[in-house]
């Protein structure tokens, strides 16, 4: 039992195709998503903070968040990728960073942003790892400190992307979706169930989240053999 529980909490680095092969069709699709998100931003409702979530585990939300962060940074925007999955973090593994302090410290201690935000190998892209695993992630995200932190990050960066846990499994993404400018839902062919995706949409609507759209990937029959975007 102990071995199984340990295996269930392990995470692996995600694939950064936007760094490995910038000319690939998949990288181009990420740039298309970037353009669509930029067009969703208006003078009255600027998109500067985004939640990326999914209905369940293994659907590619961390892969999506990381690659989106890269393509936005490549476009010259000051981007911060926040590993807000305080239960199963991946950002520190993907970018080969230390995770001694991070997002959880900003929420629960007097730690400052300058001490926990780290640079990446990608120009314009900064990273905020999850930090030590807290016993109460949902409660931390519901605090006034979280609201304050969002305001501070909006002032310091052009775009902040929060990599969140699956919304159907825990309430973290639902809480954050109510606070940010927009939410992206990641769906994976042959992994996501229709019922779970519908439930995820309803959970987002319950908190009046601004659903920007969904990213569907893993399809074997699409002409571009990659990712594509469709509006909400």
C-alpha positions in Angstrom: 0.0 0.0 0.0 2.8 2.4 0.9 4.6 1.8 -2.4 1.4 2.4 -4.4 0.7 5.7 -2.6 4.2 6.9 -3.2 4.0 5.9 -6.9 0.7 7.9 -7.2 2.3 11.1 -6.0 5.3 11.0 -8.3 5.4 13.3 -11.3 7.6 13.5 -14.4 9.0 16.4 -16.4 6.7 17.5 -19.2 7.6 17.7 -22.9 8.6 21.2 -24.1 8.1 20.7 -27.9 8.1 24.5 -28.2 11.8 24.5 -27.2 12.9 21.2 -28.8 11.4 21.9 -32.2 10.1 25.4 -32.8 9.2 24.6 -36.4 7.1 21.6 -35.7 3.3 21.6 -36.5 2.6 21.3 -32.7 4.7 24.3 -31.9 2.8 26.2 -34.5 -0.5 25.2 -33.0 0.6 26.5 -29.6 1.4 29.8 -31.4 -2.1 29.8 -32.8 -3.5 29.3 -29.3 -1.4 32.2 -28.2 -2.9 34.4 -30.9 -6.5 33.4 -30.0 -5.9 34.2 -26.3 -4.4 37.6 -27.3 -7.6 38.3 -29.4 -9.7 37.4 -26.4 -8.1 40.3 -24.5 -9.9 43.6 -24.7 -9.4 47.1 -23.3 -12.2 46.5 -20.8 -11.1 42.9 -19.9 -7.3 42.4 -20.3 -6.2 38.8 -20.1 -3.1 38.9 -17.8 -3.8 35.9 -15.5 -4.8 32.5 -16.8 -5.6 29.2 -15.2 -4.9 26.0 -17.1 -6.7 22.9 -15.8 -8.3 19.7 -16.9 -11.1 17.5 -15.9 -8.9 14.6 -14.7 -5.3 13.4 -14.3 -3.0 12.6 -17.2 -4.8 14.9 -19.7 -1.8 17.2 -20.4 -2.6 20.4 -18.5 1.0 20.8 -17.3 2.4 20.2 -20.8 0.0 22.8 -22.1 0.7 25.4 -19.4 4.5 25.1 -19.9 4.4 25.2 -23.7 2.0 28.2 -23.7 4.4 30.0 -21.3 7.3 29.4 -23.7 5.5 30.7 -26.9 4.2 33.8 -25.1 7.7 34.5 -23.8 9.1 34.0 -27.3 6.7 36.7 -28.5 8.5 39.1 -26.2 6.0 39.2 -23.3 7.2 39.0 -19.7 5.7 35.7 -18.6 5.5 33.9 -15.2 4.6 30.3 -15.1 3.3 29.4 -11.6 3.2 25.8 -10.4 -0.1 26.1 -8.5 -0.5 22.3 -8.5 0.6 22.1 -4.8 -0.3 18.3 -4.7 1.6 17.0 -7.8 4.0 19.7 -9.0 6.0 19.3 -12.2 7.5 22.7 -13.1 10.7 22.3 -11.1 11.3 18.9 -12.8 10.6 20.2 -16.3 13.0 23.2 -16.0 15.5 21.4 -13.7 15.1 23.8 -10.8 15.3 23.6 -7.0 11.9 23.5 -5.2 13.0 24.3 -1.7 10.9 27.5 -1.7 8.1 28.6 -4.0 4.4 29.4 -4.3 3.3 27.8 -1.1 5.9 30.0 0.8 4.5 33.1 -0.7 1.0 32.2 0.5 1.9 31.0 4.0 4.9 33.0 5.1 6.4 36.5 4.7 8.7 35.3 1.9 9.0 37.9 -0.9 8.6 37.3 -4.7 12.2 38.3 -5.4 13.4 35.4 -3.3 11.3 32.7 -4.8 10.8 33.5 -8.5 13.5 31.9 -10.7 14.8 32.7 -14.1 14.6 30.1 -16.9 16.6 29.3 -20.0 13.9 31.0 -22.0 14.3 34.8 -22.4 11.3 36.6 -20.8 10.1 33.5 -19.0 10.2 33.4 -15.2 9.2 30.5 -13.0 7.5 30.1 -9.6 7.8 26.5 -8.4 5.3 25.0 -6.0 7.5 25.0 -2.9 7.0 22.6 0.0 3.7 20.7 -0.1 1.2 22.3 2.3 -1.4 20.3 4.2 -4.2 22.7 3.1 -3.8 23.8 -0.5 -7.4 24.8 -1.1 -7.5 26.9 2.1 -4.3 28.7 1.0 -5.8 29.6 -2.3 -8.9 31.0 -0.7 -7.1 33.6 1.4 -6.9 37.4 1.0 -3.1 36.8 0.6 -3.8 35.0 -2.7 -5.9 37.9 -3.9 -3.1 40.3 -3.0 -0.5 38.1 -4.7 -2.5 38.1 -8.0 -2.5 41.9 -7.9 1.2 42.0 -7.4 2.0 39.5 -10.1 -0.3 41.3 -12.6 1.8 44.4 -12.0 5.1 42.7 -12.4 4.4 40.5 -15.5 2.5 40.8 -18.9 1.1 37.3 -18.4 0.8 34.9 -15.5 -0.1 31.3 -16.1 -1.2 29.1 -13.2 -0.8 25.4 -13.7 -3.6 24.0 -11.6 -4.7 20.5 -10.5 -7.6 18.8 -12.3 -10.8 20.6 -11.5 -13.1 17.6 -11.0 -10.8 16.0 -8.5 -10.1 18.9 -6.1 -11.5 22.4 -5.7 -8.2 24.3 -6.2 -8.7 25.2 -9.9 -12.3 26.2 -9.3 -11.2 28.6 -6.6 -8.5 30.2 -8.8 -10.7 30.3 -11.9 -12.9 32.7 -10.0 -10.0 35.0 -9.4 -8.2 35.2 -12.7 -8.9 36.8 -16.1 -9.5 33.6 -18.0 -9.4 29.8 -17.8 -8.3 27.1 -20.4 -9.6 23.6 -20.1 -7.4 20.8 -21.5 -9.0 17.7 -23.0 -7.2 14.6 -24.2 -8.5 12.1 -26.7 -9.0 8.6 -25.3 -8.3 9.9 -21.7 -10.9 12.5 -20.9 -14.4 11.3 -20.4 -17.3 13.3 -21.8 -19.1 13.3 -18.5 -16.0 14.6 -16.7 -15.5 17.4 -19.2 -19.1 18.5 -18.9 -18.8 18.4 -15.1 -15.6 20.5 -15.4 -17.5 23.1 -17.5 -20.3 23.3 -15.0 -17.9 23.7 -12.1 -16.3 26.6 -13.9 -19.6 28.2 -14.7 -20.7 27.9 -11.0 -17.9 30.4 -10.1 -18.5 32.6 -13.1 -15.1 31.7 -14.6 -14.3 33.3 -17.9 -13.8 30.2 -20.0 -11.5 31.2 -22.9 -11.9 27.8 -24.6 -10.5 24.3 -24.6 -7.3 22.7 -26.0 -8.0 19.3 -27.4 -5.0 17.1 -28.0 -3.8 13.5 -28.5 -5.9 13.0 -31.6 -4.6 10.5 -34.1 -6.7 11.6 -37.1 -6.2 15.3 -37.2 -4.5 16.6 -40.3 -1.9 18.5 -38.3 -1.3 15.5 -35.9 -1.1 17.9 -33.0 -3.0 20.3 -30.8 -5.8 22.5 -31.9 -8.0 25.1 -30.2 -11.7 25.8 -30.3 -13.5 28.6 -28.6 -15.9 28.1 -25.7 
